[in-house]
Amino acid sequence: MTLPSLRLKANADRRLRGGHLWVFSNEVDVAATPLTAFAAGDQAILETSSGKPLGIVALSPNNLICARLLSRDIRHSLDKSLLVHRLQVALSLRERLFDSPCYRLVYGDSDLLPGLVIDRFHDILVVQLASATMEQHKEALIEALVQVLKPRGILFKNDSAARDAEGLQRYVETAFGVVPEWVALEENGVRFEAPVLGGQKTGWFYDHRMNRARLAPYVKGKRVLDLFSYIGGWGVQAAAFGASEVFCVDGSALALDGVERNATLNGVAEKVTCIEGDVFAALRELKAAEERFDVVVADPPAFIKRKKDLKNGEAAYRRLNEAAMRLLSKDGILVSASCSMHLPEDDLQNILLQSARHLDRNIQLLERGAQGPDHPVHPAIVETRYIKSLTVRLLPNS
């Protein structure tokens, strides 16, 4: 296949030579290679200002990030062959890390497959396509996945807002085989079923796997509160790790059905209580009832989705964590997490310190957690690092 060229301005190649994968629209020499000549999903050979090839890019000509590097070898454009190779490279890492085939198989740019996310649930694959280029190659992707993994079913869960910027319609469809409404997975020795068709994103959040594993020494014999519990990733694991009681709070009836389902699956249903409703309202009601917990997990959805949300988002994190601290026993443990890429870990740490001091409590930082290695961070792309998890101990001021 003969590809057109996309030429950069002078010195605009330095960041890419340093390892980055993105091209911004203001870096393109539009006099030589106008972006208006491309359609979303096209591929092109990226060139320096002098015409030296840098690799092959996928185009999103109407976006600020107008191109993403697919390959630094211009002989290899995106096709089934490259997809098979990239999938095998990604699979080799996950098979080295995990005994059970339940993990994020592909994490976009970090696995050199921009616009593609794949979560694996044994022999079921849930795929998210966030770029026009990946959407155009979905048939080749299905063939590559069948060749490499021989799945029983492949679900395209293409209902995220990320598709809007690419001009792509949202849809959810079974692309291959049979995909049940709930699929089995295993994490940290605990069994779950996830609602891949109707649940959030791909149905499960593998990114906190390592952080949830670290709950074990803190929860044994303790009373635990799991806020924004979804289907019990933290709460059911806490119960399985030996907690005496676990309360899971979420606004979704489907999510809490999943909590009950997963608690029963692990033989801990008698330990787990579900509270449906607004989390902040539930926190006020628990405080009014003078409830106390030994461990509170606060893992909310992203309060800061864009930079302009920063001020309000930080206030929301402060409000949540302070309310959680009010429910902790004298020697309580708070696990405070954030999936907001725009909230630095140091800022979350400062929010916890300020909240503790406002309540006249002393605070000890015990552990720092990040996303698991099946969500590898690309060192040149800070946006690929988004998970923070801080485990702190709250003590009386005296």
N, C-alpha and C positions, 0 to 999 in steps of 0.2 A: 504494500500500500504506500503510495506517494502522499506525503503529508505536506501541507503548507507551512510556512515559517511564521514564527512570532518573534519579533526582534525587540530587544531591550535597549533602553537609553544607555549612554556611556556610564560606566561604573555601577549600573543597576544589577550587575551579576554578582557583586561581592557577597551579598547575604546568601545567595544560593550556593555559591562556591564554599561558603562556610558551613553548609549543611542544611539550610532551610529549604522548604519545599514549595513555598507560596510565591506567586507573582502578584503584585498590586497593580491596579490599572494605571497609576501615575508613573509606573516604571517602564511602561511599554512605549516604544517609538511608534506612535500612531501615524506619523507621516509615512513611515516605511511600511508598516503592517497595521492598518487600522483595525481596531477591535470590531468595528461595525461589519467587517468582512466575515466574521465568525458567528456561528450559532452556538447556543448552549449545548454542550455535549461533544463538540468537535475536539479532535486531537491535532496538535501541531508540534513542529520541531522548534524548541526554544533556542534562540540564538543570542549571543552577545552583540554589542553594537558593531563589532567588526565582522559579524557573520559566523563566528565559531559556534558550533552546536553545543548545547548544554544538556540536552535530553528531550524527552517527549512529555508534553503537558496536556492535561484535560482542561478545556476552556469553559469558563462561566463569564462571557464577555460583558454582561450587564452588571456584574457585582464588583465590589471593591477588590476582593480577592478574585482576580479574573482568570487565574490559571493555577493549577497545582501539578507538581512534577509527578509523573507516573513512573518514569524510568530515566536513568542517566545514560542509558545505552540507546542510541537512536535506532538500533535494529529491532527494538522490542516495544512496539506499541501495545495498547491494551487489547488483548484478544484472549481466547480460551487458553492458549499456551502460557501466556504470562499469568493469567489467573490461577492456573494449576500450580505453577511454580510458586507464586506468592502464598497460596493456600498451604502448600506443603511446608514452606518455611515457617509459617505461623503455627501450623499443627505441630511441628517438631518441638517448638518451645512449650506449648501447652501440655504435650504428652510427657515432657520431662518434668513438668511441675506438679501435675495432678494425677492421682490414681484413677479417679472417676472421670469419664468424658462429659463433664459439666463445667463450662467455662465460657468466657468471651473468646471466641476463636479468632476474630478479626476486629481490630480497633483502629479503623480509618488510617490516617496519615502515619501513625506509629508503626503500622504493619505495611506501609507503602502501598496502601489501597485507599486513597482518599475518597470519601463519600460512601464508604462501605463499613457496616457494622454487622457482625454475625455472632449470635449467642447460640451455644450448643447445649442441648438437653438430651444426653445420650444419643439416640438416633433421630432426634428432631432438631432441625435448624431453624432459627428465627432470624430473618435477614431484614436489615434496614438500608435502603438506597437513598442517599441524600444528595446525589449529584445527577445531572442530566447524562453525563458520560456513563455512569454505572447503570442508570436506567436503560440506556440504549444497548447495553451489553448484558442485560439480565438473562437472556437465553443462554449465552455463553457461560455466564456465571452458574446457572443451574447445571449445565453439562459438566462444568469443572467440579462443582460440589458433589455431584453424583459419582464422578470418577474418583475423587480423592477420598470421600467419606462414606459413600454408599448409604445415605440416610433413608429412613422410612418416610420422612416427610419434610418439606421445606415450606415455610410460611414467609410471605413477604408482608412485613408489618410496616407499611409505608404510609403512616398517618401522622408524621411529625411535622411541625412548623418549618423545619429546616428545608423541606421540599418547596415551600412557597417561593423562596428567593431564587430557586432554579426554574420557576414557572412550571413545576410538576404538580399533577393532581395527587391528592391523597387517596390511598386505598389499602385495604387489607385483603389478601387472597392467598389461598393455598396454591403454590406454584408447582409442587411435585408431591406425589404420594398422598398420604393421609395425615392430617394434623388434628389431634383431639383438642377440645377446648382447654383442658388442663393437662399439663405434661409433667412427668417426674424428673426430679433432679436430686442431687446429694451435695451437701456442703458441710464441711467440718464434721463428717460422720453423722449428720442429721438429715433425715429424708423430708423432702418437700414436694408439693405439686404447685405449679405456677399457671395462672390463667393467661396463656400466651395470646389468645384471640381477643379477650376483652380487658385484659389487665393493662397496667402502666407500661409504656415503652415495649420492651421485648417480653414482658411478663415477670421478669426477675432482675435483681440488681447484684450482679456478681462482684461489683467493684469493692464492696465492703467485706469480702470474704475473710481476709486476714484480720481485719479489725473485729469482726464478730467472733472469730476464734479466740481473741484475747479476752473476751468476756469471762471465760471459764473460771479463772481464779478469783474473780470479783463477785460472782453471783451465787456460789454454792451456799445453800441454806439461807439465802437472802430474799428480801421482798423487792421486786423489780417493777419499774414502770417503763413501758416502751411507747414513746410518743411518735406519731406519724408511722404507725407500725406496719402499714401495708399488709402483707400476708404473713407476717411473723418472722421475717428474717432474723431480727435481733431477739424478739420476745420468745419465740418457740425454741430457738437455740439456747437462750438463758434457762428456760425450763428444762431442756434436755441436759444442760450442764449442771443441774442440781438446784436451781432456785426453788425456794419454798412456795412462792406465789409470784405470778406475773400478770400485770394489767396491761392490755394492749389498747391504745387509743388511736382511732382513725375515723375520718369523715365518710369513708366509703363502706357501704354494706357488703359489696363484693369482696373488698379487701378483708373485712372481718370474717366473712364466710371462709376465706382462705386461711385465716388464723385458726379458726375452729377445725377446719379440715386437716391442717398440718399438725396441730396439737394432738388430734386423735391419731394421726398417722404415726406419731412418735410415742404414744402412750402417756401423754402428759396433759390431757384435756382437763383433768380435775384441778390442775394448778393454774390454768389460764382463764382469765376473765376479760371479756371484750367490752369496750366502752365506745359506742358510736356517737360521733358528733364533732363539732369544732374543737380542735385541740386546745386553743386558748381558753375557751369556755370550760372545757373539762378540767383544765388546770385550776381555774378559779373555784370550781365546785369541789375538787379534791382538797384544796386548801381550806375551804369553808368547812368541810367535813373533818378537818384536822387529821387527814391521812398523812402517813409518813412512809418513805421508801428508803431502802439501803442503797439501791442503785437506780438511777434514772438514765435512760438513753434518749437523746434528742437528735433525731436524724431527719430534719425537715426537707421538703422539696426546695429547689433553688429559690431563695428569696431575692437573689440578685442575678437576673438573667441578662441584663445589659448594664453598661457602665453608668447610665443615667439613673439606674435604680439603686445605686450604691448607698446613698444616705438613708433612704427608707428601708432598704434591705438590712443595713447594719442595725437600725433601730429594731427591726423585727427579730434579728438574732439576739439582741440584748434583752428584749421583752421575753422571748422564749426561754433563754437560759436562766434569767433571773427568776422566772416563775418556776422553772424546774428545780432550782436551788432551794426555793422556799419549801419544797416538799421533801428535801433530803433529811435524813436523820443526822445526828450530831457528827458522826464519822462516815458521811455518805460519799458515794462515788457518782460522778456525773460523766457520761460519755457524750461529748458534744461534737456533732459532725456537721459538715457543710459540703454540698456538691456545687456550690457557686464558684465558678472559675475566677470571678472578679473579686472574691474575698480572700486576701492572702492569709496564710496560716497565722502569721504574727498578729493580724488584726482580730482574728477569732480568739486568739490567746488573750489579747488585751480586753476584748469584750467579756471574757470569763473573769478576768481579774477585776475589772470595774464592777461587774455584777456581784461578785463575792464581797468586795469592799462595801458596796452599797447596802448589803445585808449584814455588815459587820462580821464577816466570816473570813477566816484564813483559808488559803487555797494552795494546794500542792499539785504541780503538773507531773503526772506519773508516766504517761506514754503519749507518743505522737504516732499517728497512723496515716497511711496514704492508700491510694488505690492498689489493688493487687497486681502481680506481675503479668496477669493476662490482660491488663490495661497498661501496656508499657508506655512510658513517657518518651516522647521524642525530644532530645535535649535542646534542639533549636527552636521548638515550638511550645511556648509556655502554655498555650491553650490546651495541650494534651494532658496537663496535670491539673486536676480539678478537685479531687477528693481530699478532705482534711478530716481527721478524727483525733480529738484530744480527750484523754482520760485524766480527770482531775479528782482530787480528794478535798472535800469541804470539812473544815474543822472549826470549832468554836474560837472566838477571838481571844479568849483567856488562855 
